[in-house]
Amino acid sequence: MSVAVRLASGNVLVCMDTLGQAKSIPPARHSHHFVQIAAAIAALAGLLFGFDTGVISGAILFIKGAFKLAPFMEELLVTQ
């Protein structure tokens, strides 16, 4: 078991192995790109979820009238 304290910049403050000997750990690579990609995917997912919510809320008004849906059936349709 080793103990390491790593700063957000990737620099290591302290790294000790089980024998108490200090050793260095190279700075983390590609973490900045991973965060950017994850943020972009999350933003796109939120955008698509919002678009889908808007479409179904507009369409349910016409679907409810055309098929004479009960409130429970309307809920099932919206959740699908």
C-alpha positions in Angstrom: 0.0 0.0 0.0 1.3 3.4 -0.9 0.2 6.9 0.2 0.4 9.8 -2.2 -0.9 13.4 -2.1 -1.4 14.8 -5.6 -2.2 18.4 -6.3 -4.8 19.4 -9.0 -1.8 20.5 -11.2 -0.6 16.9 -11.2 2.4 17.5 -9.0 3.1 15.0 -6.2 3.6 16.4 -2.7 4.4 13.2 -0.9 4.6 9.6 -2.0 5.5 6.8 0.4 5.5 3.1 -0.2 4.9 0.4 2.5 8.5 0.5 3.5 8.5 4.2 4.1 10.7 5.0 1.1 9.8 8.1 -0.9 9.4 7.6 -4.7 8.1 9.9 -7.4 5.0 9.5 -9.5 4.8 11.1 -13.0 2.1 13.8 -13.4 -1.3 12.7 -14.7 -1.7 13.0 -18.5 -4.7 13.6 -20.6 -6.9 14.4 -17.5 -7.7 17.9 -18.9 -8.9 16.4 -22.2 -11.0 13.8 -20.4 -12.8 16.5 -18.4 -13.5 18.5 -21.5 -14.9 15.5 -23.4 -17.0 14.4 -20.4 -18.4 17.9 -20.0 -19.3 18.1 -23.7 -21.1 14.7 -23.6 -23.0 15.8 -20.5 -24.0 19.1 -22.1 -25.2 17.2 -25.2 -27.2 14.7 -23.2 -28.9 17.5 -21.3 -29.7 19.3 -24.5 -31.2 16.2 -26.0 -33.2 15.4 -22.8 -34.6 19.0 -22.9 -35.5 18.7 -26.6 -37.2 15.4 -26.0 -39.2 16.8 -23.1 -40.4 19.7 -25.2 -41.4 17.5 -28.1 -43.5 15.1 -26.0 -45.1 17.9 -24.0 -46.3 19.5 -27.3 -47.3 16.2 -28.9 -49.2 14.8 -25.9 -51.9 17.5 -26.3 -52.8 16.1 -29.8 -52.3 12.5 -28.9 -54.5 12.7 -25.8 -57.4 14.1 -27.9 -57.0 11.8 -30.9 -56.8 8.5 -28.8 -59.0 9.6 -25.9 -56.4 8.5 -23.4 -57.1 8.1 -19.7 -54.6 9.9 -17.3 -52.8 6.6 -16.5 -52.4 5.7 -20.2 -51.1 9.2 -20.8 -48.5 8.8 -18.1 -47.4 5.5 -19.6 -47.1 7.1 -23.0 -45.0 10.0 -21.7 -42.6 7.7 -19.8 -41.9 5.7 -22.9 
